[in-house]
Amino acid sequence: MKKPLAALLFSLLATLGHADDGNMEAAVGDIAHRWAKINYQTPAKEQEKAFKDLADQAGHLVTSEPGKPQPLVWQAITLASYAKVNGGLGALSAVKQARDLLLAAEKIDPQTLHGSVYTSLGSLYAKVPGWPIGFGDKKQAKKYLETALKMNPKGIDAHYFYADYLAGTGDYSTAVEHLQQALLAPPRPGREDADAGRHKDVQALLDDIRSKHADKLAAR
């Protein structure tokens, strides 16, 4: 028996939808790999332009894939990275745009990319200056970072960014605990380059805390 026309059309649209998702995932993966290369392998003097170009690439993907949260998150990540190396007047505009992109992604799918929305928001709120210069808020940062940990309790980024926040508040002992958990995080398939770089970040922060605050760690 022949399928009704409506069923054939549905099947075709479903196939096309999966193909489009595959193309989008490949594009997102390319941005993720380029980000890791810029962040961990590119000379510091070349990073600002590289991150700006990558943010533009991510922006084109956001435009071509409306309603998809992954491109929004990655444009936010690249803008935040650009702001970090820029450090000038343009940095504040970039982090505000990054925040708005992450909030837009949260409305679509708060669990996208294993809680990356919340690790990124938490990091922004922890690092950006507070009012009247920026929107930084330590309490809000803590809420976002704890949400990220609940969503991805074994994730390397979730533990690293929470540890970084804790170190900034002077809670070095708990920060060390989360850094140790970050080192034990399971590998992320397809993100080997980012994992390798993040492991170095984790170890660097761990070494810094142990060298500068050994007395406080021993006293606990």
PyMOL commands that place a pseudoatom at each C-alpha (Angstrom):
pseudoatom trace, name=CA, resn=MET, resi=1, chain=A, elem=C, hetatm=0, pos=[0.000, 0.000, 0.000]
pseudoatom trace, name=CA, resn=LYS, resi=2, chain=A, elem=C, hetatm=0, pos=[1.310, 3.411, -0.920]
pseudoatom trace, name=CA, resn=LYS, resi=3, chain=A, elem=C, hetatm=0, pos=[1.911, 5.878, 1.857]
pseudoatom trace, name=CA, resn=PRO, resi=4, chain=A, elem=C, hetatm=0, pos=[-0.448, 8.861, 1.925]
pseudoatom trace, name=CA, resn=LEU, resi=5, chain=A, elem=C, hetatm=0, pos=[1.038, 12.024, 0.497]
pseudoatom trace, name=CA, resn=ALA, resi=6, chain=A, elem=C, hetatm=0, pos=[1.068, 13.699, 3.914]
pseudoatom trace, name=CA, resn=ALA, resi=7, chain=A, elem=C, hetatm=0, pos=[3.147, 10.866, 5.387]
pseudoatom trace, name=CA, resn=LEU, resi=8, chain=A, elem=C, hetatm=0, pos=[5.636, 11.080, 2.521]
pseudoatom trace, name=CA, resn=LEU, resi=9, chain=A, elem=C, hetatm=0, pos=[5.990, 14.814, 2.993]
pseudoatom trace, name=CA, resn=PHE, resi=10, chain=A, elem=C, hetatm=0, pos=[6.503, 14.374, 6.742]
pseudoatom trace, name=CA, resn=SER, resi=11, chain=A, elem=C, hetatm=0, pos=[9.170, 11.763, 6.143]
pseudoatom trace, name=CA, resn=LEU, resi=12, chain=A, elem=C, hetatm=0, pos=[10.963, 14.026, 3.687]
pseudoatom trace, name=CA, resn=LEU, resi=13, chain=A, elem=C, hetatm=0, pos=[10.858, 17.023, 6.005]
pseudoatom trace, name=CA, resn=ALA, resi=14, chain=A, elem=C, hetatm=0, pos=[12.161, 14.919, 8.890]
pseudoatom trace, name=CA, resn=THR, resi=15, chain=A, elem=C, hetatm=0, pos=[15.068, 13.704, 6.770]
pseudoatom trace, name=CA, resn=LEU, resi=16, chain=A, elem=C, hetatm=0, pos=[15.919, 17.241, 5.700]
pseudoatom trace, name=CA, resn=GLY, resi=17, chain=A, elem=C, hetatm=0, pos=[15.712, 18.411, 9.295]
pseudoatom trace, name=CA, resn=HIS, resi=18, chain=A, elem=C, hetatm=0, pos=[18.216, 15.782, 10.438]
pseudoatom trace, name=CA, resn=ALA, resi=19, chain=A, elem=C, hetatm=0, pos=[20.537, 16.725, 7.577]
pseudoatom trace, name=CA, resn=ASP, resi=20, chain=A, elem=C, hetatm=0, pos=[20.365, 20.382, 8.584]
pseudoatom trace, name=CA, resn=ASP, resi=21, chain=A, elem=C, hetatm=0, pos=[21.097, 19.459, 12.207]
pseudoatom trace, name=CA, resn=GLY, resi=22, chain=A, elem=C, hetatm=0, pos=[24.128, 17.474, 11.041]
pseudoatom trace, name=CA, resn=ASN, resi=23, chain=A, elem=C, hetatm=0, pos=[25.433, 20.462, 9.109]
pseudoatom trace, name=CA, resn=MET, resi=24, chain=A, elem=C, hetatm=0, pos=[24.862, 22.735, 12.078]
pseudoatom trace, name=CA, resn=GLU, resi=25, chain=A, elem=C, hetatm=0, pos=[26.641, 20.347, 14.466]
pseudoatom trace, name=CA, resn=ALA, resi=26, chain=A, elem=C, hetatm=0, pos=[29.603, 20.193, 12.107]
pseudoatom trace, name=CA, resn=ALA, resi=27, chain=A, elem=C, hetatm=0, pos=[29.717, 23.998, 11.952]
pseudoatom trace, name=CA, resn=VAL, resi=28, chain=A, elem=C, hetatm=0, pos=[29.500, 24.241, 15.748]
pseudoatom trace, name=CA, resn=GLY, resi=29, chain=A, elem=C, hetatm=0, pos=[32.262, 21.639, 16.053]
pseudoatom trace, name=CA, resn=ASP, resi=30, chain=A, elem=C, hetatm=0, pos=[34.470, 23.656, 13.730]
pseudoatom trace, name=CA, resn=ILE, resi=31, chain=A, elem=C, hetatm=0, pos=[33.982, 26.778, 15.853]
pseudoatom trace, name=CA, resn=ALA, resi=32, chain=A, elem=C, hetatm=0, pos=[34.772, 24.788, 19.003]
pseudoatom trace, name=CA, resn=HIS, resi=33, chain=A, elem=C, hetatm=0, pos=[38.015, 23.456, 17.509]
pseudoatom trace, name=CA, resn=ARG, resi=34, chain=A, elem=C, hetatm=0, pos=[39.036, 26.896, 16.254]
pseudoatom trace, name=CA, resn=TRP, resi=35, chain=A, elem=C, hetatm=0, pos=[38.327, 28.356, 19.686]
pseudoatom trace, name=CA, resn=ALA, resi=36, chain=A, elem=C, hetatm=0, pos=[40.572, 25.754, 21.345]
pseudoatom trace, name=CA, resn=LYS, resi=37, chain=A, elem=C, hetatm=0, pos=[43.359, 26.421, 18.860]
pseudoatom trace, name=CA, resn=ILE, resi=38, chain=A, elem=C, hetatm=0, pos=[43.171, 30.193, 19.402]
pseudoatom trace, name=CA, resn=ASN, resi=39, chain=A, elem=C, hetatm=0, pos=[42.865, 29.930, 23.175]
pseudoatom trace, name=CA, resn=TYR, resi=40, chain=A, elem=C, hetatm=0, pos=[45.617, 27.402, 23.754]
pseudoatom trace, name=CA, resn=GLN, resi=41, chain=A, elem=C, hetatm=0, pos=[47.978, 27.518, 20.766]
pseudoatom trace, name=CA, resn=THR, resi=42, chain=A, elem=C, hetatm=0, pos=[47.845, 30.986, 19.200]
pseudoatom trace, name=CA, resn=PRO, resi=43, chain=A, elem=C, hetatm=0, pos=[50.360, 33.653, 20.314]
pseudoatom trace, name=CA, resn=ALA, resi=44, chain=A, elem=C, hetatm=0, pos=[48.796, 36.231, 22.643]
pseudoatom trace, name=CA, resn=LYS, resi=45, chain=A, elem=C, hetatm=0, pos=[49.380, 39.116, 20.223]
pseudoatom trace, name=CA, resn=GLU, resi=46, chain=A, elem=C, hetatm=0, pos=[47.312, 37.343, 17.564]
pseudoatom trace, name=CA, resn=GLN, resi=47, chain=A, elem=C, hetatm=0, pos=[44.430, 36.243, 19.746]
pseudoatom trace, name=CA, resn=GLU, resi=48, chain=A, elem=C, hetatm=0, pos=[42.337, 39.413, 19.723]
pseudoatom trace, name=CA, resn=LYS, resi=49, chain=A, elem=C, hetatm=0, pos=[41.816, 39.459, 15.952]
pseudoatom trace, name=CA, resn=ALA, resi=50, chain=A, elem=C, hetatm=0, pos=[41.423, 35.686, 15.837]
pseudoatom trace, name=CA, resn=PHE, resi=51, chain=A, elem=C, hetatm=0, pos=[38.678, 35.694, 18.465]
pseudoatom trace, name=CA, resn=LYS, resi=52, chain=A, elem=C, hetatm=0, pos=[36.955, 38.629, 16.767]
pseudoatom trace, name=CA, resn=ASP, resi=53, chain=A, elem=C, hetatm=0, pos=[36.936, 36.792, 13.447]
pseudoatom trace, name=CA, resn=LEU, resi=54, chain=A, elem=C, hetatm=0, pos=[35.651, 33.637, 15.128]
pseudoatom trace, name=CA, resn=ALA, resi=55, chain=A, elem=C, hetatm=0, pos=[32.879, 35.590, 16.863]
pseudoatom trace, name=CA, resn=ASP, resi=56, chain=A, elem=C, hetatm=0, pos=[31.843, 36.904, 13.452]
pseudoatom trace, name=CA, resn=GLN, resi=57, chain=A, elem=C, hetatm=0, pos=[31.796, 33.343, 12.098]
pseudoatom trace, name=CA, resn=ALA, resi=58, chain=A, elem=C, hetatm=0, pos=[29.653, 32.229, 15.012]
pseudoatom trace, name=CA, resn=GLY, resi=59, chain=A, elem=C, hetatm=0, pos=[27.358, 35.190, 14.408]
pseudoatom trace, name=CA, resn=HIS, resi=60, chain=A, elem=C, hetatm=0, pos=[26.786, 34.096, 10.817]
pseudoatom trace, name=CA, resn=LEU, resi=61, chain=A, elem=C, hetatm=0, pos=[25.863, 30.637, 12.102]
pseudoatom trace, name=CA, resn=VAL, resi=62, chain=A, elem=C, hetatm=0, pos=[23.390, 32.166, 14.562]
pseudoatom trace, name=CA, resn=THR, resi=63, chain=A, elem=C, hetatm=0, pos=[21.755, 34.015, 11.669]
pseudoatom trace, name=CA, resn=SER, resi=64, chain=A, elem=C, hetatm=0, pos=[21.625, 30.950, 9.418]
pseudoatom trace, name=CA, resn=GLU, resi=65, chain=A, elem=C, hetatm=0, pos=[20.309, 28.669, 12.201]
pseudoatom trace, name=CA, resn=PRO, resi=66, chain=A, elem=C, hetatm=0, pos=[17.605, 30.716, 13.955]
pseudoatom trace, name=CA, resn=GLY, resi=67, chain=A, elem=C, hetatm=0, pos=[16.151, 29.169, 17.069]
pseudoatom trace, name=CA, resn=LYS, resi=68, chain=A, elem=C, hetatm=0, pos=[19.113, 26.849, 17.693]
pseudoatom trace, name=CA, resn=PRO, resi=69, chain=A, elem=C, hetatm=0, pos=[20.819, 27.317, 21.080]
pseudoatom trace, name=CA, resn=GLN, resi=70, chain=A, elem=C, hetatm=0, pos=[24.271, 25.875, 20.291]
pseudoatom trace, name=CA, resn=PRO, resi=71, chain=A, elem=C, hetatm=0, pos=[25.376, 28.677, 17.919]
pseudoatom trace, name=CA, resn=LEU, resi=72, chain=A, elem=C, hetatm=0, pos=[24.179, 31.253, 20.452]
pseudoatom trace, name=CA, resn=VAL, resi=73, chain=A, elem=C, hetatm=0, pos=[26.321, 29.701, 23.172]
pseudoatom trace, name=CA, resn=TRP, resi=74, chain=A, elem=C, hetatm=0, pos=[29.388, 29.546, 20.970]
pseudoatom trace, name=CA, resn=GLN, resi=75, chain=A, elem=C, hetatm=0, pos=[29.041, 33.119, 19.770]
pseudoatom trace, name=CA, resn=ALA, resi=76, chain=A, elem=C, hetatm=0, pos=[28.830, 34.096, 23.442]
pseudoatom trace, name=CA, resn=ILE, resi=77, chain=A, elem=C, hetatm=0, pos=[31.942, 32.087, 24.312]
pseudoatom trace, name=CA, resn=THR, resi=78, chain=A, elem=C, hetatm=0, pos=[33.948, 33.623, 21.477]
pseudoatom trace, name=CA, resn=LEU, resi=79, chain=A, elem=C, hetatm=0, pos=[32.810, 37.142, 22.387]
pseudoatom trace, name=CA, resn=ALA, resi=80, chain=A, elem=C, hetatm=0, pos=[33.746, 36.598, 26.024]
pseudoatom trace, name=CA, resn=SER, resi=81, chain=A, elem=C, hetatm=0, pos=[37.168, 35.325, 24.951]
pseudoatom trace, name=CA, resn=TYR, resi=82, chain=A, elem=C, hetatm=0, pos=[37.594, 38.344, 22.688]
pseudoatom trace, name=CA, resn=ALA, resi=83, chain=A, elem=C, hetatm=0, pos=[36.673, 40.656, 25.560]
pseudoatom trace, name=CA, resn=LYS, resi=84, chain=A, elem=C, hetatm=0, pos=[39.194, 38.965, 27.845]
pseudoatom trace, name=CA, resn=VAL, resi=85, chain=A, elem=C, hetatm=0, pos=[42.128, 39.597, 25.513]
pseudoatom trace, name=CA, resn=ASN, resi=86, chain=A, elem=C, hetatm=0, pos=[40.870, 42.999, 24.372]
pseudoatom trace, name=CA, resn=GLY, resi=87, chain=A, elem=C, hetatm=0, pos=[40.532, 44.522, 27.817]
pseudoatom trace, name=CA, resn=GLY, resi=88, chain=A, elem=C, hetatm=0, pos=[39.521, 47.915, 26.395]
pseudoatom trace, name=CA, resn=LEU, resi=89, chain=A, elem=C, hetatm=0, pos=[36.286, 49.831, 25.965]
pseudoatom trace, name=CA, resn=GLY, resi=90, chain=A, elem=C, hetatm=0, pos=[35.047, 47.287, 23.448]
pseudoatom trace, name=CA, resn=ALA, resi=91, chain=A, elem=C, hetatm=0, pos=[35.289, 44.520, 26.016]
pseudoatom trace, name=CA, resn=LEU, resi=92, chain=A, elem=C, hetatm=0, pos=[32.275, 45.649, 28.042]
pseudoatom trace, name=CA, resn=SER, resi=93, chain=A, elem=C, hetatm=0, pos=[30.064, 45.776, 24.961]
pseudoatom trace, name=CA, resn=ALA, resi=94, chain=A, elem=C, hetatm=0, pos=[31.232, 42.304, 23.979]
pseudoatom trace, name=CA, resn=VAL, resi=95, chain=A, elem=C, hetatm=0, pos=[30.489, 40.745, 27.379]
pseudoatom trace, name=CA, resn=LYS, resi=96, chain=A, elem=C, hetatm=0, pos=[27.039, 42.337, 27.481]
pseudoatom trace, name=CA, resn=GLN, resi=97, chain=A, elem=C, hetatm=0, pos=[26.303, 40.836, 24.073]
pseudoatom trace, name=CA, resn=ALA, resi=98, chain=A, elem=C, hetatm=0, pos=[27.657, 37.498, 25.288]
pseudoatom trace, name=CA, resn=ARG, resi=99, chain=A, elem=C, hetatm=0, pos=[25.351, 37.597, 28.322]
pseudoatom trace, name=CA, resn=ASP, resi=100, chain=A, elem=C, hetatm=0, pos=[22.312, 38.364, 26.166]
pseudoatom trace, name=CA, resn=LEU, resi=101, chain=A, elem=C, hetatm=0, pos=[23.150, 35.519, 23.785]
pseudoatom trace, name=CA, resn=LEU, resi=102, chain=A, elem=C, hetatm=0, pos=[23.453, 33.074, 26.686]
pseudoatom trace, name=CA, resn=LEU, resi=103, chain=A, elem=C, hetatm=0, pos=[20.140, 34.191, 28.161]
pseudoatom trace, name=CA, resn=ALA, resi=104, chain=A, elem=C, hetatm=0, pos=[18.545, 33.699, 24.740]
pseudoatom trace, name=CA, resn=ALA, resi=105, chain=A, elem=C, hetatm=0, pos=[20.013, 30.187, 24.544]
pseudoatom trace, name=CA, resn=GLU, resi=106, chain=A, elem=C, hetatm=0, pos=[18.732, 29.451, 28.049]
pseudoatom trace, name=CA, resn=LYS, resi=107, chain=A, elem=C, hetatm=0, pos=[15.169, 30.261, 26.964]
pseudoatom trace, name=CA, resn=ILE, resi=108, chain=A, elem=C, hetatm=0, pos=[15.436, 27.799, 24.065]
pseudoatom trace, name=CA, resn=ASP, resi=109, chain=A, elem=C, hetatm=0, pos=[17.140, 24.925, 25.903]
pseudoatom trace, name=CA, resn=PRO, resi=110, chain=A, elem=C, hetatm=0, pos=[18.806, 25.492, 29.287]
pseudoatom trace, name=CA, resn=GLN, resi=111, chain=A, elem=C, hetatm=0, pos=[20.514, 22.083, 29.103]
pseudoatom trace, name=CA, resn=THR, resi=112, chain=A, elem=C, hetatm=0, pos=[22.182, 22.647, 25.746]
pseudoatom trace, name=CA, resn=LEU, resi=113, chain=A, elem=C, hetatm=0, pos=[25.850, 21.679, 25.529]
pseudoatom trace, name=CA, resn=HIS, resi=114, chain=A, elem=C, hetatm=0, pos=[25.742, 20.004, 28.950]
pseudoatom trace, name=CA, resn=GLY, resi=115, chain=A, elem=C, hetatm=0, pos=[25.144, 23.153, 30.966]
pseudoatom trace, name=CA, resn=SER, resi=116, chain=A, elem=C, hetatm=0, pos=[27.581, 25.414, 29.110]
pseudoatom trace, name=CA, resn=VAL, resi=117, chain=A, elem=C, hetatm=0, pos=[25.019, 28.213, 29.327]
pseudoatom trace, name=CA, resn=TYR, resi=118, chain=A, elem=C, hetatm=0, pos=[25.478, 28.296, 33.093]
pseudoatom trace, name=CA, resn=THR, resi=119, chain=A, elem=C, hetatm=0, pos=[29.251, 27.839, 33.253]
pseudoatom trace, name=CA, resn=SER, resi=120, chain=A, elem=C, hetatm=0, pos=[29.581, 30.723, 30.805]
pseudoatom trace, name=CA, resn=LEU, resi=121, chain=A, elem=C, hetatm=0, pos=[27.064, 32.953, 32.578]
pseudoatom trace, name=CA, resn=GLY, resi=122, chain=A, elem=C, hetatm=0, pos=[28.664, 32.183, 35.929]
pseudoatom trace, name=CA, resn=SER, resi=123, chain=A, elem=C, hetatm=0, pos=[32.107, 33.053, 34.651]
pseudoatom trace, name=CA, resn=LEU, resi=124, chain=A, elem=C, hetatm=0, pos=[30.849, 36.319, 33.147]
pseudoatom trace, name=CA, resn=TYR, resi=125, chain=A, elem=C, hetatm=0, pos=[29.055, 37.415, 36.309]
pseudoatom trace, name=CA, resn=ALA, resi=126, chain=A, elem=C, hetatm=0, pos=[32.127, 36.521, 38.367]
pseudoatom trace, name=CA, resn=LYS, resi=127, chain=A, elem=C, hetatm=0, pos=[34.657, 38.364, 36.200]
pseudoatom trace, name=CA, resn=VAL, resi=128, chain=A, elem=C, hetatm=0, pos=[32.798, 41.400, 34.841]
pseudoatom trace, name=CA, resn=PRO, resi=129, chain=A, elem=C, hetatm=0, pos=[32.942, 44.528, 37.042]
pseudoatom trace, name=CA, resn=GLY, resi=130, chain=A, elem=C, hetatm=0, pos=[29.799, 45.287, 39.010]
pseudoatom trace, name=CA, resn=TRP, resi=131, chain=A, elem=C, hetatm=0, pos=[27.542, 48.314, 38.897]
pseudoatom trace, name=CA, resn=PRO, resi=132, chain=A, elem=C, hetatm=0, pos=[27.905, 51.069, 37.727]
pseudoatom trace, name=CA, resn=ILE, resi=133, chain=A, elem=C, hetatm=0, pos=[30.505, 49.845, 35.223]
pseudoatom trace, name=CA, resn=GLY, resi=134, chain=A, elem=C, hetatm=0, pos=[29.126, 46.429, 34.377]
pseudoatom trace, name=CA, resn=PHE, resi=135, chain=A, elem=C, hetatm=0, pos=[26.661, 43.729, 35.378]
pseudoatom trace, name=CA, resn=GLY, resi=136, chain=A, elem=C, hetatm=0, pos=[29.010, 41.622, 37.503]
pseudoatom trace, name=CA, resn=ASP, resi=137, chain=A, elem=C, hetatm=0, pos=[27.442, 40.030, 40.577]
pseudoatom trace, name=CA, resn=LYS, resi=138, chain=A, elem=C, hetatm=0, pos=[29.213, 37.438, 42.740]
pseudoatom trace, name=CA, resn=LYS, resi=139, chain=A, elem=C, hetatm=0, pos=[26.005, 36.018, 44.215]
pseudoatom trace, name=CA, resn=GLN, resi=140, chain=A, elem=C, hetatm=0, pos=[24.471, 35.567, 40.787]
pseudoatom trace, name=CA, resn=ALA, resi=141, chain=A, elem=C, hetatm=0, pos=[27.717, 34.013, 39.563]
pseudoatom trace, name=CA, resn=LYS, resi=142, chain=A, elem=C, hetatm=0, pos=[27.584, 31.461, 42.367]
pseudoatom trace, name=CA, resn=LYS, resi=143, chain=A, elem=C, hetatm=0, pos=[23.989, 30.513, 41.499]
pseudoatom trace, name=CA, resn=TYR, resi=144, chain=A, elem=C, hetatm=0, pos=[24.833, 29.994, 37.836]
pseudoatom trace, name=CA, resn=LEU, resi=145, chain=A, elem=C, hetatm=0, pos=[27.958, 27.974, 38.577]
pseudoatom trace, name=CA, resn=GLU, resi=146, chain=A, elem=C, hetatm=0, pos=[26.154, 25.747, 41.071]
pseudoatom trace, name=CA, resn=THR, resi=147, chain=A, elem=C, hetatm=0, pos=[23.423, 25.163, 38.490]
pseudoatom trace, name=CA, resn=ALA, resi=148, chain=A, elem=C, hetatm=0, pos=[26.097, 24.139, 35.990]
pseudoatom trace, name=CA, resn=LEU, resi=149, chain=A, elem=C, hetatm=0, pos=[27.490, 21.611, 38.483]
pseudoatom trace, name=CA, resn=LYS, resi=150, chain=A, elem=C, hetatm=0, pos=[24.050, 20.118, 39.082]
pseudoatom trace, name=CA, resn=MET, resi=151, chain=A, elem=C, hetatm=0, pos=[23.562, 19.695, 35.348]
pseudoatom trace, name=CA, resn=ASN, resi=152, chain=A, elem=C, hetatm=0, pos=[27.014, 18.300, 34.690]
pseudoatom trace, name=CA, resn=PRO, resi=153, chain=A, elem=C, hetatm=0, pos=[28.421, 17.017, 38.011]
pseudoatom trace, name=CA, resn=LYS, resi=154, chain=A, elem=C, hetatm=0, pos=[31.455, 15.389, 36.385]
pseudoatom trace, name=CA, resn=GLY, resi=155, chain=A, elem=C, hetatm=0, pos=[32.219, 18.098, 33.830]
pseudoatom trace, name=CA, resn=ILE, resi=156, chain=A, elem=C, hetatm=0, pos=[35.706, 19.557, 33.696]
pseudoatom trace, name=CA, resn=ASP, resi=157, chain=A, elem=C, hetatm=0, pos=[34.488, 23.070, 32.891]
pseudoatom trace, name=CA, resn=ALA, resi=158, chain=A, elem=C, hetatm=0, pos=[31.815, 23.034, 35.596]
pseudoatom trace, name=CA, resn=HIS, resi=159, chain=A, elem=C, hetatm=0, pos=[34.373, 22.145, 38.269]
pseudoatom trace, name=CA, resn=TYR, resi=160, chain=A, elem=C, hetatm=0, pos=[37.101, 24.423, 36.920]
pseudoatom trace, name=CA, resn=PHE, resi=161, chain=A, elem=C, hetatm=0, pos=[34.996, 27.573, 36.719]
pseudoatom trace, name=CA, resn=TYR, resi=162, chain=A, elem=C, hetatm=0, pos=[33.446, 26.944, 40.126]
pseudoatom trace, name=CA, resn=ALA, resi=163, chain=A, elem=C, hetatm=0, pos=[36.928, 26.431, 41.580]
pseudoatom trace, name=CA, resn=ASP, resi=164, chain=A, elem=C, hetatm=0, pos=[38.101, 29.657, 39.973]
pseudoatom trace, name=CA, resn=TYR, resi=165, chain=A, elem=C, hetatm=0, pos=[35.158, 31.468, 41.544]
pseudoatom trace, name=CA, resn=LEU, resi=166, chain=A, elem=C, hetatm=0, pos=[35.845, 29.917, 44.966]
pseudoatom trace, name=CA, resn=ALA, resi=167, chain=A, elem=C, hetatm=0, pos=[39.514, 30.873, 44.789]
pseudoatom trace, name=CA, resn=GLY, resi=168, chain=A, elem=C, hetatm=0, pos=[38.436, 34.436, 44.097]
pseudoatom trace, name=CA, resn=THR, resi=169, chain=A, elem=C, hetatm=0, pos=[36.381, 34.432, 47.298]
pseudoatom trace, name=CA, resn=GLY, resi=170, chain=A, elem=C, hetatm=0, pos=[39.248, 33.001, 49.365]
pseudoatom trace, name=CA, resn=ASP, resi=171, chain=A, elem=C, hetatm=0, pos=[37.753, 29.519, 49.781]
pseudoatom trace, name=CA, resn=TYR, resi=172, chain=A, elem=C, hetatm=0, pos=[40.934, 27.780, 48.652]
pseudoatom trace, name=CA, resn=SER, resi=173, chain=A, elem=C, hetatm=0, pos=[40.282, 24.401, 50.264]
pseudoatom trace, name=CA, resn=THR, resi=174, chain=A, elem=C, hetatm=0, pos=[36.976, 23.873, 48.464]
pseudoatom trace, name=CA, resn=ALA, resi=175, chain=A, elem=C, hetatm=0, pos=[38.500, 25.230, 45.272]
pseudoatom trace, name=CA, resn=VAL, resi=176, chain=A, elem=C, hetatm=0, pos=[41.214, 22.572, 45.460]
pseudoatom trace, name=CA, resn=GLU, resi=177, chain=A, elem=C, hetatm=0, pos=[38.574, 19.870, 45.903]
pseudoatom trace, name=CA, resn=HIS, resi=178, chain=A, elem=C, hetatm=0, pos=[36.814, 20.972, 42.723]
pseudoatom trace, name=CA, resn=LEU, resi=179, chain=A, elem=C, hetatm=0, pos=[40.080, 21.246, 40.813]
pseudoatom trace, name=CA, resn=GLN, resi=180, chain=A, elem=C, hetatm=0, pos=[40.918, 17.675, 41.785]
pseudoatom trace, name=CA, resn=GLN, resi=181, chain=A, elem=C, hetatm=0, pos=[37.517, 16.580, 40.517]
pseudoatom trace, name=CA, resn=ALA, resi=182, chain=A, elem=C, hetatm=0, pos=[38.137, 18.500, 37.299]
pseudoatom trace, name=CA, resn=LEU, resi=183, chain=A, elem=C, hetatm=0, pos=[41.317, 16.510, 36.721]
pseudoatom trace, name=CA, resn=LEU, resi=184, chain=A, elem=C, hetatm=0, pos=[39.270, 13.313, 37.029]
pseudoatom trace, name=CA, resn=ALA, resi=185, chain=A, elem=C, hetatm=0, pos=[36.574, 14.457, 34.600]
pseudoatom trace, name=CA, resn=PRO, resi=186, chain=A, elem=C, hetatm=0, pos=[35.758, 12.017, 31.783]
pseudoatom trace, name=CA, resn=PRO, resi=187, chain=A, elem=C, hetatm=0, pos=[37.025, 13.010, 28.317]
pseudoatom trace, name=CA, resn=ARG, resi=188, chain=A, elem=C, hetatm=0, pos=[34.630, 14.773, 25.974]
pseudoatom trace, name=CA, resn=PRO, resi=189, chain=A, elem=C, hetatm=0, pos=[34.461, 13.014, 22.586]
pseudoatom trace, name=CA, resn=GLY, resi=190, chain=A, elem=C, hetatm=0, pos=[35.482, 15.425, 19.862]
pseudoatom trace, name=CA, resn=ARG, resi=191, chain=A, elem=C, hetatm=0, pos=[36.788, 17.977, 22.360]
pseudoatom trace, name=CA, resn=GLU, resi=192, chain=A, elem=C, hetatm=0, pos=[40.197, 16.449, 22.985]
pseudoatom trace, name=CA, resn=ASP, resi=193, chain=A, elem=C, hetatm=0, pos=[41.971, 19.711, 22.134]
pseudoatom trace, name=CA, resn=ALA, resi=194, chain=A, elem=C, hetatm=0, pos=[39.848, 21.694, 24.585]
pseudoatom trace, name=CA, resn=ASP, resi=195, chain=A, elem=C, hetatm=0, pos=[40.252, 19.022, 27.258]
pseudoatom trace, name=CA, resn=ALA, resi=196, chain=A, elem=C, hetatm=0, pos=[44.039, 19.120, 26.950]
pseudoatom trace, name=CA, resn=GLY, resi=197, chain=A, elem=C, hetatm=0, pos=[44.076, 22.892, 27.304]
pseudoatom trace, name=CA, resn=ARG, resi=198, chain=A, elem=C, hetatm=0, pos=[41.610, 22.930, 30.172]
pseudoatom trace, name=CA, resn=HIS, resi=199, chain=A, elem=C, hetatm=0, pos=[43.668, 20.338, 32.055]
pseudoatom trace, name=CA, resn=LYS, resi=200, chain=A, elem=C, hetatm=0, pos=[46.565, 22.793, 31.879]
pseudoatom trace, name=CA, resn=ASP, resi=201, chain=A, elem=C, hetatm=0, pos=[44.314, 25.576, 33.207]
pseudoatom trace, name=CA, resn=VAL, resi=202, chain=A, elem=C, hetatm=0, pos=[43.206, 23.349, 36.068]
pseudoatom trace, name=CA, resn=GLN, resi=203, chain=A, elem=C, hetatm=0, pos=[46.734, 22.328, 36.974]
pseudoatom trace, name=CA, resn=ALA, resi=204, chain=A, elem=C, hetatm=0, pos=[47.991, 25.910, 36.778]
pseudoatom trace, name=CA, resn=LEU, resi=205, chain=A, elem=C, hetatm=0, pos=[45.307, 27.151, 39.173]
pseudoatom trace, name=CA, resn=LEU, resi=206, chain=A, elem=C, hetatm=0, pos=[45.892, 24.197, 41.484]
pseudoatom trace, name=CA, resn=ASP, resi=207, chain=A, elem=C, hetatm=0, pos=[49.644, 24.864, 41.580]
pseudoatom trace, name=CA, resn=ASP, resi=208, chain=A, elem=C, hetatm=0, pos=[49.047, 28.579, 42.175]
pseudoatom trace, name=CA, resn=ILE, resi=209, chain=A, elem=C, hetatm=0, pos=[46.747, 27.960, 45.131]
pseudoatom trace, name=CA, resn=ARG, resi=210, chain=A, elem=C, hetatm=0, pos=[49.075, 25.401, 46.692]
pseudoatom trace, name=CA, resn=SER, resi=211, chain=A, elem=C, hetatm=0, pos=[52.117, 27.636, 46.332]
pseudoatom trace, name=CA, resn=LYS, resi=212, chain=A, elem=C, hetatm=0, pos=[50.494, 30.851, 47.600]
pseudoatom trace, name=CA, resn=HIS, resi=213, chain=A, elem=C, hetatm=0, pos=[48.064, 29.530, 50.212]
pseudoatom trace, name=CA, resn=ALA, resi=214, chain=A, elem=C, hetatm=0, pos=[49.666, 26.391, 51.604]
pseudoatom trace, name=CA, resn=ASP, resi=215, chain=A, elem=C, hetatm=0, pos=[49.171, 27.668, 55.163]
pseudoatom trace, name=CA, resn=LYS, resi=216, chain=A, elem=C, hetatm=0, pos=[45.409, 28.025, 54.729]
pseudoatom trace, name=CA, resn=LEU, resi=217, chain=A, elem=C, hetatm=0, pos=[45.151, 24.598, 53.126]
pseudoatom trace, name=CA, resn=ALA, resi=218, chain=A, elem=C, hetatm=0, pos=[47.103, 23.031, 55.990]
pseudoatom trace, name=CA, resn=ALA, resi=219, chain=A, elem=C, hetatm=0, pos=[44.972, 24.751, 58.612]
pseudoatom trace, name=CA, resn=ARG, resi=220, chain=A, elem=C, hetatm=0, pos=[41.773, 23.151, 57.408]
for i in range(1, 220): cmd.bond("trace and resi %d" % i, "trace and resi %d" % (i + 1))
show_as sticks, trace
zoom trace
